[in-house]
């Protein structure tokens, strides 16, 4: 099986690639900045270094918010052809705090009380009612960047005037007192494989390691672990870092990181996170390849009346196996009738 990692060339990505090479037949490490998408009429093609992207059985794509739209475009085009642990829509959701918090809300993921505003006037009305300190966030930004803390209405009001000049929505969020600590849970599939508590430096509220925070291993309780997994699923990621605050009201999610570093958490927890990622990618790719093989056999021996497969979703929509398209011989403009009930869906030509 052939795999590729798309990244910005970080050490963490190199560590993951190294572990993947122990399992996959071949692994290419692709620089996200060398990718482009060519859209011609009804077809689209991904190019790497100006040449058509090779076919892979597995692609693990990651990168900063700067490349969110590009990654969404690339994975949308190549996604149906291989296994990807991050759905296309996740790249724009995960890199936008506003969209991510909306997904948390729908999925019933606990988070701090949050208000979304776009003008200084509406923001100041809210700031007159909230307790202090209060947090203000830009929609984009990682490693604690774009996050501001105001300890009074006066300081918050000044920040709002500056944010309003950017002419885009921003977030006002309740401050959760944690003693300058937060939790980074590393989610792979349906479980947390490693977790660490990050402690901020004196006079620094951000506990991120990029802000100088220190980390140590912690054991996650089952409830908090499930919250982390729900947050990952809410944005559409099977591999990600979930940042959690544990305050007086319990665990609350503040962010999902689609391009989490593994150096710090591997060192703090003594868990080889790169190996965990590689093993998961290999097993999931092998599983899907096996299903594809079964479908080919079915086609060779005759049209089956039933196809057994697991449900695959793209966002909130069901994705049918490719063999269904071949067997039904539906054309793109055909009219169809869909009968749907709980646990049952039937599609036929009108």
N, C-alpha and C positions, 0 to 999 in steps of 0.2 A: 504494500500500500504506500502511496506517495502522499506526502504532507507538505504544507508550507505554513510558515509563521510570517504574518505581515506586521511590522512594527517600525519604530523609529530607531532601532538598533541599540536598545538599552542593554545593560549587563544582565538584567533580569530576563530579557527575551533570549539572550545568548544562553543563559542557564537552562531555560526551557527547551530550546532547540537541541542542546547537548543531550538532554534526557530523552527527547523524542527520537533521536538518532539511534538509540539503543533498541527501539521497538519498530519503527517504520522502515520500510525498504529504502526510502530516501526522504530527506527533509531539506527544503530550501528556505533560507531566511531572506525575505523580501523587504526592501525599504519602501515604506508607504509613500514617500515623496516621488518615487519612480513610477507610480501607478497612474493610469488615466483611463477614462471610459469614453469609448467612441460610440455614439448613437446615430445610426443611419436608418431613417425611416422606421420600419417595424422591428429592426434588429439592433442589438447592442453588443459591444465587445470590450473586454478589459485588456488593456495593453500594459506591459511592463518593460520599461526601457525602450519603448517604441515598438515592441514586438508583441504578438498575441500571447496572453498569459497561458502557461502550460496547464494541462488538466491535472487536478489533484483530487484525491479521495477525501482529504481533510484540509481545511484552512482555518487557522486560528488568527483572527485579525484583531489588532489593538492599536491604539494611538491616542494622542492628545485631542482635545476639543478642536484644535486647529484643523484636524483632518476628519472631523465627524461626518460632514456631508460627503466627502470623497469615499470614506469607508462604507457609508450607507449605500452609495451608488455601486461600488465594487461588489459588495456582498449581495446586493439585490440581483445583480446580473449572474454571478457565479453560484449563488446559494443553492439553487435547485439541483446542481450537479455534484454536490459534495456535502460532507458534514461540517457544520460550523457551530461552535458553542455559543456564539453571540448572534442573535437575530438582527437583520438589517436595521429595523427601527430603533433598536437599543442604542445605536451610536448617536442618534440625535436626542433621544430621551435621556440617556445616562450622562451626557455632557451638558444638559440644561437642567438646572435645579428646579425651575418652575415645572417643566414637564415631568420630571422625576417625582416631585412631591404630589402632583396630580395622580400619577400612577399609584403612589403609596396610599393615597386617600381611597382610591377605588378598591385596592387590594386589602384594605383594613390593616395596613402596616402602621404601628404607632410611631408618631413623629411629633416634634414640638409644634405648638400652635403657630400657624403661618398665615400671613396676609400677603396678597399680591397687589401691588399698586403701580401706577404709571405716572402719577403727577405728584408734585410736592404738596398740593392742597389736600388731596385724599390721604397722603401719607401722614401729614401733620395731625389730621383728625384722629387717626388711629393712635399716633404717638402720645396724644393727650390722655388716652384711656389705658395704655398698657403699663405694667410694672417695669421697673428698671433694675439692672441693666437690660438692654434689648439688643438683638443681633440684626444686622442688615446685610443682605447678600446680593451680589450680582448673579444673574442667571447662569453665567458660565464662570469657570475658574476651578482649579484643583489645588491640592496641597495647602488648603487654607487661604489661597489668594482670592481676593474679591469678597472677603468676609470682614465686617467691621463691627466693633462693639461700642455701644454708646451707654454711658452711665447716667445720663440725664436728658431731659427733654431738649435742653439747649444744644448739647453736643449732637444729639440725634437730628435735630432740625437743621443744623449746619451740614451734616452728611447728606440729608435728603436734598437740600438745595443743589449740592454737587452732583448727586446721582440723577436728579431730574434733567440736568443738562445733557445727559447721554440719550435722552428721549427713547427709553426702552423700559419695560416693566422691571421692577426689582422686588425683592422679598424682605418683609419685616418678620422676624421670628422671635418667639419667646426665648429668653436665656435659661438654659438648664445648668444648674450648679452641680458640677461633678468634681470640684477640687482640682481642676486643670487636667483631667484625664479623659480619655475616650477609649473605645475598643475598636480594633480592626479585626473583623471576622473574614476569613478567606473561604468563600463558598465555591465548591466544585460539585456540580450536579445537585443532588438533594441533601447535601450535608456540609457542615463546616469542618474543614480538614485541619485548620490551624487558627488560633486566635491569640491576640496579644493586647495588653493594656499599654497605652502610650501616655506618658506623663510629661506635661509641658515644663519648660524651663521657668525659673522664677520670673515673675512679671510678664509672662507670655501665656495668653489664654489658649492658643492653638497647640494641640498636643501632637500634630503631625511630625513625623521624623524629619521632613524637609524644613520644619521650623525649629529644629533642634531638640525635639522631644526624645525621651528615652523610652525603651520598650522592654516589657517582660512578658513571659508566657502566662496565660490564664486558661482555666478550664471553663468552657461555656456551659451554662445550664441548658436543659432541653428547650425551655420556653424561649430563651434569647436566641438559641440556635435556629429555631423554627422561624423566628421573626426575621433573621438574616436571610434565610432561604426564601421566605415570602417576598422580601424586598428584591432579591435577585430575580425571581420569577416575574415580579411586577414590571421590571424594565426590559425583560427578555434576554437575560444573560445566564448561562450555565456555569460560567467561570467569571468571578469578579471579587472585588473587595467591598465589604459593607462596613461603613463607619457608624458606630453606635454610641450614644450617650446613655449612661446609666445614672439617672437622677432619682429624686424623691418619688416620682410617678412610675418608676420602672424604666425598662429599656426603650429607647427611642432612636429610630434611624434618621440620620441627617444626610447621608450621601451614599451612592453606589459608585465605585470606581471600576470602570471597564478595562483599565490598563494598569492594574495594581503591580507595584514592585514586589518581588519575592525575596530580595536580599535580606531586608530587615526582619521580616516575619520568620524566614527560615532560620536566621541566626538566633532570634529571640526564643523561638519555640523548639528548636532542634528538630524540626520537621522538614524533610526534603520536599518543599512545595512544588518545585519544578518536576520532580518525579511523579508526584500526585497528578499534576496537570497532564503530563505525557501519557500516563497510564489511562486516565479518563478519556483523553482524545483517541487513543488507540482502541480501547474497548468499544467506545461508541461508534467509531468509524467501522470497525470490524462487524459490529452488530448490524449497521445499516447496509454494509456490503453483502452480508449474508441474506438479508431480506431481498436485496436486488437480485441475488442469484436465484433465490426461490421463485421470484416473479418470472425470470427468464425461462426457467424450467416449466413453469405453468403455461407460458405462452407456447412453448414447443410441443407440449402434449395436448394442447387444446384449450379453448376458452373456459376458464373456471367459472362456476356459478358464484363462488364466494372467494374473497381474498382476505386473508387474516393479516392484519397489520396493526401497529400501534398508532394512536392519533398523533399527528404532527400539526402544529399550529404556526401560522405566520401572523404575529400580532394576535388579534382575536378571531382569526378566520381559520377554518379547517383546510389543510392542504392534503389533497388526495394523492395516492401513489401514482407515479407516472404510467404504470401499466393500465390504469383505469382509462386514461385518455386514449391509449392505443386500442383497447378492447371495445370501448363505446363508439370510437370513430366520430366523436363530436367534432364539428367544425367551430371556429371561433365565433361566428355570427349565428349559430343555431339557437333557436328558442328552446328552453328547457322548462320542465316542471319539477319543482323540488317539494317533496313531502317530508316534513321534519317534526319529530316528536322527541321527547326525552329518551335518549339512548337509541334513537333510530333515525336514519336519514336515507331517502331514496331519490334518485335523480333519473329522469327519463326525458327523451326528446319530445317536444310538444307536437 
